[in-house]
Amino acid sequence: MARIVVIGAGLGAMAAAARLAVAGHRVTVYERGATHGGAVGRYARDGFAFDTGPGLLHLPAVYRDLFVKTGKEPLERCVTLTQVDPAARHVFADGTRVDLPNASRAGTVAALDAALGAGAGERWGDFLTRAREAWDRTRRPLLEEPQPADPAPLAREPYPAPKAGLLRRPTRTLAQVGARELRDPRLAALLDAYAWSYGFDPAGAPASAAVLPYMEQTFGSWYVAGGLRALADAVYERCRKRRVEFVFDAPVEDVLEKDGRAVGVRLAGGEEVTADHVVSGAPVPALYREHVVAWERGDADVPRHQALGTSRMTVCLALRGAREADAVHRTVVHADGGRPAVTVLRPDDPALRPDADHEAVTVTATVRTDRERDGEAFAGLMVEAAGRAVPDLRERLLWRHVRTPEDVRRDTGAAEVPGPALAGADGRLLPAGNRSPLPGLYFAGGWSHPGGGLAHAGMSGALVAGLIVEGADFRGSR
């Protein structure tokens, strides 16, 4: 039995902790904050409650696998999962609207043809066929296997060019895919919105980002009753049942090294905790910037990590009045000029509102962290956009609560929000590997392979547990 210290109580770190505990190891989690969940937070006031991190779950099979491998109770016995249908309503800048069904390619094609004109659905369907080829080429190395010591093959673009006419020329960015292959500004905006929702600027994102809409439209979007915070609670309780120990309000200020290997951590109060392995779920760049992990030989020794330069603005809206009968769970309001879309989440969930005569609405947008913003002023623009999705929003508004990138930094340790690992782009969008440059130290969570997002964080926990339990023989999840 090994003694394992885990830094942080985010979803990826807890997923690793539960699996390691089941394997017979003694696991203690040290969390700098007062609660678990990391970026999967909650804001509650006056009987209203809001997710402050992700609002929907994709690839729930990742958490089904976690619960199967760590106990007798399956995921669905611990939380209630519901497919969101339609998956989203899209409101374009010209006023066109379209509802896209959940996990139905034929339904999506038909909906796009009806709303945008004959041929629009076929072009989107042809695009998804190429996106599937990119998915098939990268699924195992990007999601199910440890990152290779030499990731050079993943630096090559896997998205295939169309096989007709002028479109045979290489397509390097997702924005080029929209302009060349979709040939309708509304379809291009639809594609762009998927990239922005994961923190990627489509003008710089590689064509391989096509796997993002493919993943959502193929495997569906799911809501967890009570909000995504309920999933974090369930993973935390699973850890506790497996006798994982949690210590809150306990920042880690140093990873201890001996003979070139991690041997424990030093807490902010000076206490030293020895360990056979250390798993960090903290943001990789913050570990080095704050010297939690020493780096004495210059920037070249800092592990690879994404530097998207984007974060999230979130506005929580408490509304009087009941949700209208034809309301949908998610509406994406598109802007013109290539600006990020605004996402409006309206879950029909009694757990999130004081009574049936009120509604809790969450509005989110991707923002660039290098641009100074007046949070309240930008929130006003977001609420204005949300008014295109929520009838009489201004008249119904009781109050709003704004969360800025600085709030994200306070809660998670980094203002940036990492995206999923993407192939291509010369390897720039590959996150840190799960094995750190320091033997005995492992990375889990959104800042490590296979990247950001709830599903990807859960996969990182499985990969780290596999590397520790099976060692050099571990070849990936099955």
C-alpha positions in Angstrom: 0.0 0.0 0.0 1.4 3.3 -1.1 0.8 6.7 0.6 -0.5 9.1 -2.0 -1.0 12.9 -1.6 -3.4 14.6 -4.0 -3.2 18.4 -4.4 -6.7 19.9 -5.1 -10.2 18.5 -4.9 -11.3 19.2 -8.5 -13.1 16.5 -10.5 -10.0 15.1 -12.2 -8.1 14.9 -8.9 -11.0 13.3 -7.1 -11.4 10.8 -10.0 -7.8 9.7 -9.5 -8.1 9.6 -5.7 -11.2 7.3 -5.8 -9.5 4.9 -8.3 -6.3 4.8 -6.3 -8.1 4.2 -3.0 -9.9 1.2 -4.6 -6.5 -0.1 -5.7 -5.6 -0.3 -2.0 -3.6 2.9 -1.6 -3.9 5.4 1.3 -5.0 8.7 -0.3 -5.2 12.2 1.3 -6.4 15.2 -0.6 -5.2 18.7 0.4 -7.5 21.4 -1.0 -6.6 25.1 -0.7 -10.3 26.1 -0.5 -13.1 25.3 1.8 -14.9 22.8 -0.4 -14.5 20.2 -3.2 -15.3 20.5 -6.9 -12.7 23.0 -8.2 -14.2 24.8 -11.2 -17.6 23.0 -10.7 -18.9 25.5 -8.2 -22.3 26.9 -7.1 -23.7 30.2 -6.2 -26.9 30.3 -4.1 -29.0 33.2 -2.8 -32.6 33.8 -1.9 -33.7 30.3 -2.9 -32.0 30.5 -6.3 -29.0 28.3 -7.2 -26.6 28.4 -10.2 -23.8 26.4 -11.6 -20.7 28.6 -11.8 -18.7 26.2 -13.9 -19.9 23.8 -16.6 -23.7 23.5 -17.0 -23.9 20.4 -19.2 -22.2 17.0 -19.2 -20.9 15.4 -22.4 -19.6 11.8 -22.6 -21.2 10.7 -19.4 -19.7 7.2 -20.0 -16.5 8.6 -18.4 -18.3 9.0 -15.0 -20.3 5.8 -15.5 -17.0 4.0 -15.8 -15.6 5.8 -12.7 -18.6 4.7 -10.6 -18.5 1.1 -11.9 -14.8 0.8 -11.1 -15.0 2.3 -7.6 -18.2 0.8 -6.0 -21.4 -1.1 -6.3 -23.7 1.9 -6.9 -23.7 3.0 -10.5 -23.7 6.7 -11.5 -27.5 6.8 -12.2 -28.2 5.6 -8.7 -26.2 8.6 -7.3 -27.4 11.3 -9.7 -30.2 11.8 -12.2 -29.1 12.3 -15.8 -31.4 13.6 -18.5 -30.7 14.1 -22.1 -31.3 17.8 -23.1 -33.6 17.9 -26.1 -33.3 20.0 -28.2 -29.6 20.1 -27.5 -29.6 23.8 -28.2 -31.6 26.6 -29.9 -29.4 28.8 -32.0 -30.4 32.4 -32.5 -28.3 34.0 -35.3 -27.4 37.6 -35.8 -29.9 38.0 -38.7 -32.7 36.7 -36.5 -32.8 33.2 -37.9 -33.5 30.5 -35.3 -33.0 26.7 -35.4 -33.5 24.0 -32.8 -30.9 21.2 -33.1 -32.0 17.8 -31.7 -29.8 15.9 -29.2 -27.6 13.2 -30.7 -29.5 12.9 -34.0 -27.5 13.6 -37.2 -30.5 13.1 -39.5 -32.6 15.4 -37.3 -29.8 18.0 -37.3 -29.5 17.9 -41.1 -33.3 18.3 -41.5 -33.5 21.1 -39.0 -30.7 23.1 -40.7 -32.3 22.6 -44.1 -35.7 23.8 -42.8 -34.2 26.9 -41.1 -31.3 27.9 -43.3 -32.4 26.6 -46.7 -32.0 23.5 -48.8 -28.4 22.2 -48.9 -27.4 23.7 -45.5 -28.0 20.4 -43.7 -26.1 18.4 -46.4 -23.0 20.7 -46.1 -23.1 20.3 -42.3 -23.5 16.6 -42.6 -20.5 16.4 -45.0 -18.5 18.4 -42.5 -19.4 16.0 -39.7 -18.2 13.1 -41.9 -14.8 14.7 -42.1 -14.9 15.6 -38.4 -15.5 11.9 -37.6 -12.4 11.0 -39.5 -10.4 13.4 -37.4 -12.1 11.9 -34.3 -11.2 8.3 -35.3 -7.6 9.3 -35.9 -7.1 11.0 -32.5 -9.6 9.4 -30.1 -7.2 6.9 -28.5 -4.0 9.0 -28.4 -5.9 12.1 -27.2 -8.4 10.6 -24.8 -7.6 7.0 -23.8 -3.9 6.6 -23.7 -1.1 8.4 -21.8 0.5 11.2 -23.8 3.5 9.7 -25.6 7.0 10.8 -24.6 7.3 12.2 -28.2 4.0 13.8 -29.1 5.3 14.9 -32.5 2.7 12.8 -34.4 -0.1 14.6 -32.5 1.3 17.9 -33.9 0.1 17.0 -37.4 -3.4 18.1 -38.5 -5.8 15.1 -38.7 -8.7 16.9 -40.3 -9.0 15.8 -43.9 -9.5 18.2 -46.8 -12.6 17.7 -48.9 -11.9 15.7 -52.0 -13.4 18.0 -54.6 -12.4 21.1 -56.6 -10.6 24.0 -55.0 -11.4 22.7 -51.5 -8.5 20.2 -51.8 -6.1 22.9 -50.6 -5.0 22.5 -46.9 -7.4 23.8 -44.3 -5.4 25.0 -41.3 -7.9 26.7 -39.0 -11.5 26.1 -37.9 -12.5 29.5 -39.3 -11.2 28.4 -42.7 -13.4 25.2 -42.5 -16.4 27.4 -41.9 -15.7 29.8 -44.7 -14.6 27.2 -47.4 -16.7 24.2 -46.6 -19.9 25.5 -45.0 -20.3 28.6 -47.2 -23.1 30.2 -45.1 -22.2 32.7 -42.4 -24.8 31.2 -40.1 -23.3 27.7 -40.4 -19.9 29.2 -39.9 -21.2 31.0 -36.8 -22.6 27.7 -35.6 -19.2 26.0 -36.0 -17.4 29.0 -34.3 -19.7 28.8 -31.3 -18.5 25.3 -30.5 -14.9 26.5 -30.5 -15.7 29.5 -28.3 -17.6 27.4 -25.8 -14.4 25.4 -25.1 -12.2 28.6 -25.0 -10.8 28.4 -28.5 -10.8 31.4 -30.9 -11.8 29.8 -34.2 -9.5 32.1 -36.1 -6.5 30.4 -34.4 -8.0 27.0 -33.5 -6.8 24.2 -35.8 -9.2 22.4 -38.1 -9.0 19.5 -35.8 -11.4 21.4 -33.4 -14.0 20.0 -35.7 -14.1 17.1 -33.2 -15.8 19.3 -30.7 -19.2 19.6 -32.5 -18.8 16.0 -33.7 -18.5 14.8 -30.1 -21.5 16.8 -28.8 -23.8 16.0 -31.7 -22.8 12.3 -31.7 -22.8 11.5 -28.0 -25.3 14.1 -26.8 -25.6 16.6 -24.0 -26.8 15.7 -20.6 -28.1 17.6 -17.5 -27.6 16.5 -14.0 -30.6 17.1 -11.7 -29.7 19.7 -9.1 -27.0 21.1 -11.5 -23.5 19.9 -12.3 -22.5 20.6 -8.7 -24.5 17.5 -7.8 -22.0 15.4 -9.9 -19.1 16.9 -7.9 -20.9 16.1 -4.7 -21.4 12.5 -5.9 -17.8 12.0 -6.8 -16.8 13.5 -3.4 -19.1 11.1 -1.6 -17.7 8.2 -3.6 -14.2 9.2 -2.5 -15.3 9.3 1.1 -16.8 5.9 0.9 -13.5 4.6 -0.4 -11.9 6.2 2.7 -10.1 9.0 0.9 -9.2 11.6 3.4 -9.9 15.3 2.7 -8.2 18.3 4.3 -9.7 21.7 3.4 -8.2 25.2 3.8 -4.8 23.5 3.3 -2.8 25.2 0.5 0.2 23.3 -0.6 3.2 25.6 -1.1 6.0 23.1 -2.0 6.4 19.7 -3.5 9.2 18.0 -1.6 12.0 16.4 -3.6 14.7 13.9 -2.7 17.2 12.3 -5.0 15.4 13.7 -8.0 12.0 12.4 -7.1 8.8 13.8 -5.5 8.5 12.5 -1.9 5.7 14.6 -0.4 4.4 18.2 0.0 4.9 21.1 2.4 1.7 22.8 3.5 1.4 26.6 3.8 1.6 26.3 7.6 5.0 24.5 7.3 3.8 20.9 7.9 5.6 18.4 5.8 3.6 15.3 4.5 5.6 12.4 3.1 4.3 10.4 0.2 5.3 7.7 -2.3 3.5 9.6 -5.1 2.0 13.1 -5.5 -0.9 13.8 -7.8 -1.6 17.4 -8.6 -4.9 18.7 -9.8 -3.8 22.3 -9.6 -3.3 24.4 -12.7 0.1 23.4 -14.2 1.3 27.0 -15.0 0.4 28.1 -11.4 2.5 25.3 -9.9 5.6 26.7 -11.5 4.7 30.4 -11.4 4.1 30.1 -7.7 7.2 27.8 -7.2 5.1 25.0 -5.7 7.2 22.9 -8.0 10.8 24.1 -8.2 12.3 24.8 -11.6 15.9 25.7 -11.5 16.9 25.3 -15.1 14.7 27.8 -16.8 11.5 27.9 -18.7 12.5 24.9 -20.9 11.7 22.7 -17.9 8.2 23.9 -17.4 5.8 21.2 -18.7 3.9 21.9 -21.8 0.5 23.5 -21.1 -2.2 25.3 -23.1 -2.1 29.1 -23.2 -5.4 29.9 -24.7 -5.6 33.4 -23.1 -9.4 33.0 -22.6 -11.6 32.7 -19.5 -15.3 32.8 -18.7 -17.7 35.5 -17.7 -20.8 34.2 -16.0 -24.0 36.2 -15.0 -26.5 34.5 -12.7 -30.0 35.9 -13.2 -32.8 35.6 -10.7 -36.1 36.1 -12.5 -39.7 36.5 -11.3 -42.3 34.6 -13.3 -42.5 31.0 -14.5 -40.5 29.6 -17.4 -42.7 29.7 -20.6 -44.0 26.4 -21.9 -41.9 26.4 -25.1 -38.6 27.4 -23.4 -35.5 25.3 -24.1 -32.7 24.4 -21.8 -29.9 25.9 -23.8 -29.9 28.8 -26.2 -26.8 30.0 -28.1 -27.1 33.7 -29.1 -24.7 34.5 -31.9 -23.1 37.8 -32.5 -21.8 39.3 -35.7 -18.2 40.2 -36.5 -16.7 37.0 -35.3 -17.3 37.8 -31.6 -18.0 35.0 -29.1 -21.5 33.8 -28.8 -23.5 34.0 -25.5 -24.9 30.8 -24.0 -28.1 31.0 -22.0 -28.9 28.0 -19.7 -32.5 27.7 -18.4 -32.8 24.3 -16.7 -36.3 23.4 -15.7 -35.2 22.2 -12.3 -37.2 22.9 -9.1 -34.0 22.5 -7.0 -32.6 25.7 -8.5 -35.5 28.1 -7.8 -37.5 29.1 -4.8 -40.8 28.1 -6.4 -42.6 27.6 -9.7 -43.2 31.3 -10.0 -39.5 32.1 -10.4 -36.6 31.0 -12.7 -32.8 30.7 -12.4 -31.0 31.6 -15.6 -27.2 31.4 -16.2 -25.5 33.4 -19.0 -21.9 32.7 -20.0 -19.5 34.0 -22.6 -15.8 33.4 -23.4 -13.6 36.4 -22.9 -10.0 37.1 -23.6 -7.9 37.6 -20.4 -5.5 40.1 -22.0 -8.2 42.7 -22.5 -9.3 44.9 -19.6 -13.0 44.7 -19.1 -15.5 46.5 -16.8 -17.2 43.3 -15.5 -20.5 45.0 -14.8 -20.6 46.8 -18.2 -19.8 43.6 -20.1 -22.3 41.7 -18.0 -24.9 44.2 -19.2 -24.1 43.4 -22.8 -24.4 39.7 -22.0 -27.8 40.2 -20.4 -28.9 42.3 -23.5 -28.0 39.3 -25.7 -29.8 36.9 -23.3 -32.9 39.0 -23.9 -33.1 37.5 -27.4 -33.6 34.1 -25.7 -35.7 35.0 -22.6 -38.9 36.9 -23.2 -39.4 40.0 -21.0 -36.1 39.4 -19.3 -35.5 43.0 -18.2 -39.0 43.2 -16.7 -38.6 39.9 -14.9 -35.1 40.5 -13.5 -34.9 40.6 -9.7 -31.1 40.7 -9.4 -28.0 39.5 -11.1 -24.7 38.2 -9.8 -21.5 38.6 -12.0 -18.5 36.3 -12.0 -15.4 37.6 -13.7 -12.1 35.9 -14.7 -10.7 37.2 -11.4 -13.4 35.1 -9.6 -12.3 32.1 -11.6 -8.7 32.8 -10.5 -9.7 33.0 -6.9 -11.6 29.8 -6.9 -9.3 27.6 -9.1 -5.9 29.2 -9.0 -5.9 30.4 -12.6 -8.1 32.9 -14.5 -7.7 30.9 -17.8 -10.0 28.0 -18.5 -8.2 25.1 -20.3 -9.7 23.5 -23.3 -9.6 19.9 -24.5 -6.4 18.6 -26.1 -6.4 19.2 -29.9 -4.1 17.7 -32.4 -2.5 19.8 -35.1 -1.4 23.4 -34.4 2.2 22.2 -34.2 1.4 20.7 -30.8 0.6 24.1 -29.2 -2.8 22.8 -27.9 -1.5 19.7 -26.2 -1.7 20.0 -22.4 0.9 18.8 -19.9 1.4 15.0 -19.9 0.1 13.1 -16.9 3.7 12.2 -15.9 5.5 15.4 -14.9 9.2 16.0 -15.6 9.7 15.2 -11.9 9.4 11.5 -11.2 6.8 10.6 -8.6 4.7 13.7 -9.5 1.6 13.3 -11.7 -0.8 15.8 -13.2 -4.6 15.3 -13.2 -7.5 17.6 -14.1 -8.1 20.0 -16.9 -4.6 21.4 -17.2 -3.2 18.0 -18.0 -3.8 15.4 -20.7 -6.4 15.0 -22.2 -7.3 18.6 -21.3 -10.2 20.7 -20.0 -13.9 19.8 -19.7 -15.7 17.5 -17.3 -15.3 14.4 -19.4 -11.7 15.1 -20.1 -10.9 15.8 -16.5 -12.4 12.4 -15.5 -10.3 10.7 -18.2 -7.2 12.3 -16.7 -8.0 10.8 -13.3 -8.2 7.3 -14.9 -4.9 7.8 -16.7 -3.1 8.9 -13.6 -4.4 6.0 -11.6 -3.4 3.6 -14.3 0.1 5.0 -14.5 0.6 4.7 -10.7 -1.1 1.3 -10.3 0.3 -0.4 -13.4 3.4 1.6 -14.0 5.3 1.2 -17.3 2.9 -1.5 -18.4 0.0 0.8 -18.5 -1.2 1.4 -22.1 -4.4 3.3 -21.5 -8.1 3.0 -20.7 -10.1 0.2 -22.1 
